[in-house]
Each structure stands twice: as C-alpha cells, then as structure tokens.
Amino acid sequence: MMALVILGCYLIGSIPQAWLLAKLVTGQDLRRMGSGNLGVSNTAVSVSRWAGLFVFVTEAAKGILAVLLVREIGGDELFQALGLLAAIVGTRWSIWMKGAGGRGNTAGIAGLFLIAWPIPVIIIFVWVTMRLILPTSFMATRISLVLWPLIFGLVTLVWWYALFGSVLSLIYLQAQQPDTDDHTLINQQWSSVWAFLTSPRRE
C-alpha cells in the first residue's frame, strides 16, 4: 500500500504544469526557452511573471499534497519525508518530459513546512544570511545546500533526517548549474531579482 502511495507522490510531482502553461500561452517548448528549466523562475522569465506565480503555487501544492497523501493513510514522519522526496524526484525527472523537469525547490520547502517547519525556516534564514555576505545568489544557494544535512540533523537530532537532508542537498546541487541558473540569467538582463519583479510588463 505504502509503495503505491509513494508512486502516487512521484506522479503528483511529475505533472509538468510549467511546460503545459508555456505551451498554452506561447506555443513553445519551455525546455527550449531561457534556462530550459521547467520551474518557477524560468516560467516567470520566459513566459510572464503571472505564469511564474501560477507555477509557484502549483509547485508548492505538489509538496503539500504528497505529504498529506501519506499522512492520510497513517504514514509517520519518515514515510511523509519519503513521499515528499518522491514528489521532488518526480518534479526533477518527470516521466512525461523524458527525464526533464524543474528543480523541485518550491515543492520541497512547502512540504517541509508540514513535516518539520523549523527546518525550512532555518534554511531560509541561512540563505538570506549567505546572500547578504556573498556576491551572487548562485553562491549563496550552493553554500546553503551544503549545510542542509547539518541543519536537518541539528534541528531534529534524528539520523534519518540528516540523511534526508543529504539526499535533498545532492539532488538540488545536481540541478543547480551555472549555465542553467535562472537567477544568473535574470541578473544578465536586470540588476536584481527585485528589478525583474518590478520592471514594466513585457509585451
């Protein structure tokens, strides 16, 4: 039963709503636009900011639904974490997109708020701190990700949480590459993410 639920979580994560929305709005393949990522930032840059907001909400819903699905059948925190991991893997390597996908960051953070909310709060705090110290968001993200196993372990004092953090860290580090980093591409056209978000509507 649990194996089927975990598979269901993967399928939830694998829904390529960013690709579908881009195809509907522009008629183009999002994998051939911008960074090629099927996620929030590339949708916002390559399609529109409103489209990016839609993808953000639906990506967060993937992580939340995966955790709630496992919780509904009585799964404990460990199985909820496995369900969330499956949704992230589905987002990262979608069966419908022949292995392409988004990074799964939004789904992961949203799901973590349900399982162990102090973890994402500290993750966000660490990232903001790193961003204030370091010159680019790319560097801040990579250093923050390296610290995930330590954060997961220290917050919970549970070994499998530290392992869970390690697996998520490796997935996200693998997904974050300089040539496909959305924030780097944004900074090539705008002075900051805030400048991008507040810039005039594009035609």
Steps between C-alpha positions, in 0.01 A plus 500: 500500500770748602698424184197593289460823694867588448452432129197729511716771657749462215221536245371812677847650477542399137207710374672750263269796562772754414553336159124474440443864591786623282371292210149639546609864529790516253470186290865426577684227690622640834798263480620712205439833673724688744685264730297200383382426854136404545462705815386826654783736404536394137124522454500850648788610276403321179119521515380761751518582869135402545575164341793466740270572795259230381783249475625602846159430656456169319857389578442571869174305475692196373712482814203562729282242325774237513539540877123510561449190286744298710361648821146406396583129505675528835861536384741633762756778446745263333246390240382858456860594424522213249178618337638852473827367360303306237313817400829690472650222286188510283538874457871472427473203261149491357399183318283711269793725403744213432699579812495878474345712772533780750721505808227414749610770748154647548334160548773398745482809721118497503489134602763552768281762667247223567750238618741707711441875461814618688718348226377718210494807727869450581580417137347829388685689775832340401443579132416864570808529721722345232349728235586808708858379532566357155490683165254271317191298580661204321783485754261561791279213386785254455651570842158482663431165334829358628381585852165321464607165655634686804186712530268200469700302754545774760138614489353153546784300658378206289742312273260441215418870481872570449501233227187653347669840498805347333293345221308823438826696502652273235189520280487879517876542454483280191214711366673834562753557223659833399386482136135430590467705819188713468617771741824540305301540179272754670802703613628508144191701399404674823709640786325278756207267550309793649566705186364211295188468713427875487594561138227613254279232352660339196311486172 
